[in-house]
Amino acid sequence: MYCFSPRPAPELIAERLVHLRQFRWSSYRGYAGYMAPLAWVWREPLARLCGGSTEAEQQATLREYSEGAVMQGSIEPPWQRVLNGMVLGSEMFAKQLQREARGNPREQLCVC
């Protein structure tokens, strides 16, 4: 879930876009057309979801979707919502996982 706030300053938007476009541990650059796609990444499923009849149109759609979120406001990084280093989601979700977990109770995550 994204958390949008008032539009950030143009400098912050530019900084975020540079980070998104140049982050070396992401396949986004190849999907979005900023570099040659990684040979081992299967791009077809995402390309079909993006729409467009050409690769260039698909890349433009993906860029518009991904970078548009950055330009609209601050985005909450998902890792800030990791609970106890193990569960990404709300506290209620973590408690539900704990109830459904099977195994030794001493080894289970306690979200109290």
C-alpha positions in Angstrom: 0.0 0.0 0.0 1.4 3.4 -0.9 1.1 6.4 1.3 0.8 9.6 -0.7 1.5 13.0 0.9 1.8 16.4 -0.6 3.9 16.6 -3.7 7.6 16.6 -2.7 10.1 19.3 -3.8 11.4 18.9 -7.4 14.9 18.3 -6.1 13.6 15.3 -4.0 11.7 13.9 -7.0 14.8 14.2 -9.1 16.9 12.4 -6.5 14.4 9.6 -6.2 14.1 9.1 -9.9 17.9 8.9 -10.2 17.9 6.3 -7.5 15.1 4.3 -9.1 16.7 4.5 -12.6 20.2 3.6 -11.4 19.7 1.1 -8.6 22.0 -1.7 -9.6 20.2 -4.5 -7.8 16.9 -4.1 -9.6 15.7 -5.4 -13.0 13.7 -2.2 -13.4 16.3 -0.5 -15.6 16.0 -3.3 -18.1 12.2 -3.4 -18.0 12.0 0.4 -18.4 14.5 0.6 -21.2 17.2 2.4 -19.4 19.7 -0.4 -20.1 19.8 -3.7 -22.0 17.5 -6.2 -20.2 19.2 -8.8 -18.1 19.5 -12.0 -20.1 18.1 -14.2 -17.3 15.0 -12.1 -16.6 11.8 -13.3 -18.3 10.2 -10.0 -19.3 7.1 -11.3 -21.1 4.6 -11.6 -18.2 5.2 -8.0 -17.1 5.4 -6.7 -20.6 1.9 -8.1 -21.3 0.5 -6.4 -18.2 1.9 -3.1 -19.2 0.0 -3.0 -22.5 1.2 -1.5 -25.7 1.9 -3.2 -29.0 5.6 -2.6 -29.1 8.4 -3.0 -26.7 8.9 0.8 -26.6 5.2 1.3 -25.7 5.4 -1.3 -23.0 8.6 0.3 -21.5 6.9 3.8 -21.6 3.8 2.5 -19.8 5.9 0.8 -17.1 8.0 4.0 -16.6 4.8 6.1 -16.4 3.3 3.8 -13.8 6.5 3.3 -11.7 7.9 6.8 -11.9 4.4 8.4 -11.6 4.1 7.1 -8.0 7.5 8.7 -7.2 6.4 12.1 -8.6 3.0 12.1 -6.8 4.3 12.0 -3.3 6.3 10.2 -0.8 6.1 6.5 -0.9 6.4 4.4 2.2 9.3 1.9 1.8 7.9 -1.5 2.6 10.8 -2.6 4.8 9.7 0.0 7.4 6.7 -2.2 8.0 8.6 -5.5 8.6 7.7 -6.6 12.1 10.3 -8.4 14.2 12.4 -8.7 11.1 10.1 -11.4 9.8 6.7 -10.3 8.6 5.8 -7.7 6.1 2.4 -6.4 6.9 0.2 -5.1 9.6 0.4 -6.2 13.2 -3.0 -7.9 12.8 -1.6 -9.8 9.8 1.4 -10.9 11.9 -0.8 -12.1 14.7 -2.9 -14.1 12.2 0.3 -15.8 10.9 1.3 -16.6 14.4 -2.1 -18.2 15.2 -1.9 -20.3 12.0 1.8 -21.3 12.4 2.4 -24.9 13.4 5.5 -26.2 15.3 7.3 -25.7 18.5 5.6 -22.8 20.4 8.9 -21.7 21.8 10.2 -21.0 18.3 7.2 -19.1 17.1 7.1 -15.3 16.5 5.5 -13.4 19.4 3.8 -10.2 18.4 2.4 -8.9 21.6 
